[in-house]
Amino acid sequence: MTSAILVASLLLVAYAYLGYPCSLWLLGIFIARGVKKAPIHPSVTLMVTVFNESGRIGDKLENCLGLVYPKDRLQILVASDGSTDSTNETVRSFAARGVELLALQERMGKEHAQRAAMRQARGEILVFTDVATRLEPHGLEQIVSNFADPSVGCVSGEDRVIGPDGRPSGEGLYVRYEMWLRRLEAKIGSLIGLSGSFFAARKEVCRDFSGEMQSDFRTVLNSLRLGLRGVSDPEAVGSYRDVSDETREFDRKVRTVVRGLTVFFHHLEFLNVFRYGLASYQLFCHKLLRWMVPFLLVTALAANLLLAGRWLFLLLLMAQIGFYALAAWGWGRKGSSRNVWIKIPVYFVTVNASIAAAWWKYLKGERVVMWSPTTR
């Protein structure tokens, strides 16, 4: 029985990270579903939500103003979530160039600010982007072109991590894995998560917008409810720098998972496979099964300890301990000095430790609406 628990736990971990994408790849051979893109120019509201970003908002707005899109079809709207520094003054200095400011008096959180900005948004398509994200000149046209397909309700841009040394990092590899997974999901139907730093949606998809829940995840679920789907566009790239503070990055991961758990457990109806089909399978594997990995890892280690008297299981135990020891050793070194083979276990363990911490916070009743942006 103990050996069965060990094997089952390790197989489920493997399925969460490898088996699931392989299943999507196989399904894609038989039920591939493309996106009918076309160069269209509907009215667009490009929304940037900020809190005390006086040091970065100017560069972000220059980036937005440099995007290739008909100016008479583009509204650039900054929602300032109770900023107390000079952010609002900087945004107002761009007013002559068409940038609009919604200055909220009270800080209530990113999604509350986005929801308030909806009332001022005039675009048929809403595009959400973070202040730390840089868009390619044709990125806006690229992401909007997906809405030529009437089945598309929302579109995710692709994340690109820029490291200070220009070399792949543990996070960079993990981000590329996530982007690959999203493309596989979209190929057979709908992806399950959007890049919060750069995504777009039809305005009708956002009408039931919550000020309490993670907007990128919930926007996909709203699309599915309306019979639409979410897709990923690898040519719509949002670039951002790797984090400079690993402790704050850990906090960001915890925050993201707590917010994801909040949305997931408020929308359990999407696990109804008879109504949502493959989307239910994708939601279970990409979200819930992934979030269960820390518990599976602990179960596997505990079962392995009980079986260590047999040489085969002893070797497996040594492999597990060695992996975690490498991650612990790598964590103590400066990020720039780690090679890829150290960064991968460090990042894997960090991600799953943050998921475990997020479960603890969520089960204690903690919810995340407001936070300070991660320094990059």
PyMOL commands that set and color helices and strands:
alter all, ss='L'
color gray80, all
select helices_A, chain A and resi 2-31+57-65+71-73+87-92+95-97+110-118+139-148+170-188+203-206+215-225+246-266+268-271+273-276+278-291+293-306+311-331+335-337+340-363
alter helices_A, ss='H'
color red, helices_A
select strands_A, chain A and resi 44-50+74-81+99-104+125-129+134-135+152-162+198-202+229-241
alter strands_A, ss='S'
color yellow, strands_A
deselect
rebuild
show_as cartoon
